[in-house]
Amino acid sequence: MTPATSVAGEAGADVPLGNPGTLAPPTQPAVAGSGLLAIEPLTAFMDACVADNGLVGPCHCAAGRMEGSLTEIDLVVLEDRMSGALEFSPELASVLVDCREAAPPPAWSGAQRQQYLDACSAGSDRLKSLCACSLARAQEVVPAHRLDDFLASTEVQPDIVDFINLCV
């Protein structure tokens, strides 16, 4: 039996999966504003890319380079491969190699850190220390210029609770 290498999309076009174990991506991409990819697949991609491999700088660099050439569906497939099979596609691996010397992105501004902490703790004194702990992971996964999108989304994964759970 030969594994399938593509799935027909809604319009009848073939969507290559390249990995027979990869789940088919959603057929409707999320809507992004300002020509940017939607924050939901971008954050999931960044979380899977950064993981525990110390690839913060290279992953941010790779996401920035690929953002203009990938769709949300492409990011979902890449994230699925990285999360489920711990596999980096050849295209992503190539960009990560090109970005291997990239420094981590600039730290969030003081206002951005406070914005995250306020949203995270939601006025609860009990959450302040956990939110402060979760800030480091949030800065690794959420690009600073997309923080507002991240905080506004109710669909994003990982979300603030996932970041807090890393500190528990």
C-alpha positions as CSV (number, residue, x, y, z in Angstrom):
1,M,0.0,0.0,0.0
2,T,1.4,3.4,-1.0
3,P,0.7,6.2,1.4
4,A,-1.2,9.2,0.1
5,T,0.9,12.3,-0.5
6,S,-1.9,14.8,-1.1
7,V,-5.4,15.6,-0.1
8,A,-8.0,17.4,-2.3
9,G,-9.0,20.7,-0.9
10,E,-12.4,22.3,-1.1
11,A,-11.8,23.8,-4.6
12,G,-10.5,20.4,-5.8
13,A,-6.8,21.5,-5.8
14,D,-4.2,19.2,-4.3
15,V,-2.7,20.2,-1.0
16,P,0.6,18.4,-0.7
17,L,1.2,16.9,2.7
18,G,4.6,15.3,2.1
19,N,4.3,13.3,5.3
20,P,1.9,10.4,5.2
21,G,1.4,10.6,8.9
22,T,0.5,14.3,8.9
23,L,-3.2,15.2,9.4
24,A,-4.8,17.1,6.6
25,P,-4.8,20.8,7.3
26,P,-8.0,22.8,7.6
27,T,-9.5,23.8,4.3
28,Q,-10.3,27.4,5.4
29,P,-7.3,29.5,6.5
30,A,-7.8,31.9,9.3
31,V,-8.2,35.5,8.3
32,A,-5.3,37.9,9.1
33,G,-5.3,41.6,9.0
34,S,-2.7,43.9,7.5
35,G,-1.3,41.2,5.2
36,L,0.1,39.3,8.2
37,L,-0.5,35.7,9.0
38,A,-3.2,35.1,11.6
39,I,-1.8,35.0,15.1
40,E,-3.2,31.6,15.9
41,P,-1.2,29.5,13.5
42,L,1.8,31.8,13.9
43,T,1.9,31.3,17.7
44,A,1.4,27.5,17.4
45,F,4.3,27.4,14.8
46,M,6.6,29.5,17.1
47,D,5.8,27.3,20.1
48,A,6.6,24.1,18.2
49,C,9.7,25.6,16.6
50,V,11.1,27.1,19.8
51,A,10.1,24.0,22.0
52,D,13.0,23.3,24.3
53,N,15.7,23.5,21.7
54,G,17.0,27.0,22.3
55,L,16.0,28.1,18.8
56,V,14.3,31.3,19.8
57,G,16.4,33.6,17.6
58,P,16.5,31.2,14.6
59,C,12.7,30.5,14.9
60,H,11.8,34.2,14.9
61,C,14.2,34.8,12.0
62,A,12.7,31.9,10.1
63,A,9.1,33.0,10.8
64,G,10.0,36.5,9.6
65,R,11.6,35.2,6.4
66,M,8.8,32.8,5.6
67,E,5.8,35.0,6.6
68,G,5.4,36.5,3.1
69,S,5.7,33.1,1.3
70,L,3.6,30.8,3.6
71,T,-0.2,30.6,4.2
72,E,-1.8,29.8,7.5
73,I,-2.4,26.2,6.2
74,D,1.3,25.9,5.5
75,L,2.1,26.9,9.1
76,V,-0.5,24.4,10.5
77,V,1.2,21.6,8.5
78,L,4.7,22.7,9.7
79,E,3.5,22.9,13.3
80,D,1.8,19.5,13.0
81,R,5.0,17.9,11.8
82,M,7.1,19.5,14.5
83,S,4.7,18.7,17.3
84,G,3.6,15.3,16.3
85,A,6.6,13.8,14.7
86,L,9.4,16.1,15.8
87,E,10.2,16.6,12.2
88,F,11.4,19.8,10.5
89,S,10.5,20.0,6.8
90,P,13.5,20.4,4.5
91,E,12.3,24.0,3.6
92,L,12.1,25.0,7.3
93,A,15.3,23.3,8.1
94,S,17.0,25.2,5.3
95,V,15.7,28.5,6.7
96,L,16.7,27.6,10.2
97,V,20.2,26.8,9.0
98,D,20.4,30.2,7.3
99,C,19.1,31.8,10.6
100,R,21.3,29.8,12.9
101,E,23.3,32.8,14.1
102,A,20.2,35.0,14.6
103,A,20.0,36.6,18.0
104,P,16.8,36.4,20.0
105,P,14.3,39.1,19.0
106,P,14.5,42.4,21.0
107,A,12.9,42.1,24.4
108,W,9.4,43.4,24.7
109,S,9.2,47.0,25.8
110,G,8.2,47.8,29.4
111,A,4.7,48.8,28.2
112,Q,4.4,45.5,26.4
113,R,5.5,43.5,29.4
114,Q,3.0,45.4,31.6
115,Q,0.3,44.8,29.0
116,Y,0.9,41.1,29.1
117,L,1.1,41.0,32.9
118,D,-2.2,42.9,33.2
119,A,-4.0,40.6,30.8
120,C,-2.5,37.5,32.4
121,S,-3.3,38.4,36.0
122,A,-6.6,40.1,35.2
123,G,-6.4,41.9,38.5
124,S,-5.7,38.9,40.7
125,D,-2.9,39.3,43.1
126,R,-2.6,35.5,43.3
127,L,-1.6,35.2,39.6
128,K,1.0,38.0,39.6
129,S,4.0,35.7,40.4
130,L,2.8,33.0,38.0
131,C,2.3,35.6,35.3
132,A,5.7,37.1,35.9
133,C,7.2,33.6,35.5
134,S,5.2,33.0,32.3
135,L,6.4,36.2,30.7
136,A,9.7,34.7,29.6
137,R,8.0,31.9,27.5
138,A,5.5,34.3,26.1
139,Q,8.3,36.6,24.9
140,E,9.9,33.5,23.2
141,V,6.7,32.5,21.3
142,V,4.8,35.8,20.6
143,P,6.5,38.3,18.3
144,A,6.5,41.7,20.0
145,H,4.7,43.3,17.0
146,R,1.9,40.8,17.3
147,L,1.2,41.0,21.1
148,D,-2.0,42.9,20.6
149,D,-3.3,40.2,18.2
150,F,-2.3,37.5,20.7
151,L,-4.0,39.1,23.6
152,A,-7.2,39.8,21.6
153,S,-7.5,36.2,20.3
154,T,-9.7,33.7,22.1
155,E,-8.5,30.8,19.8
156,V,-4.8,31.1,20.1
157,Q,-2.8,28.0,21.3
158,P,-0.7,28.2,23.3
159,D,-2.4,30.8,25.3
160,I,-1.7,32.6,28.6
161,V,-2.9,29.6,30.6
162,D,-0.5,27.3,28.7
163,F,2.4,29.7,29.6
164,I,1.3,29.8,33.3
165,N,1.2,26.0,33.3
166,L,4.9,25.9,32.5
167,C,5.5,27.7,35.8
168,V,3.4,25.4,38.0
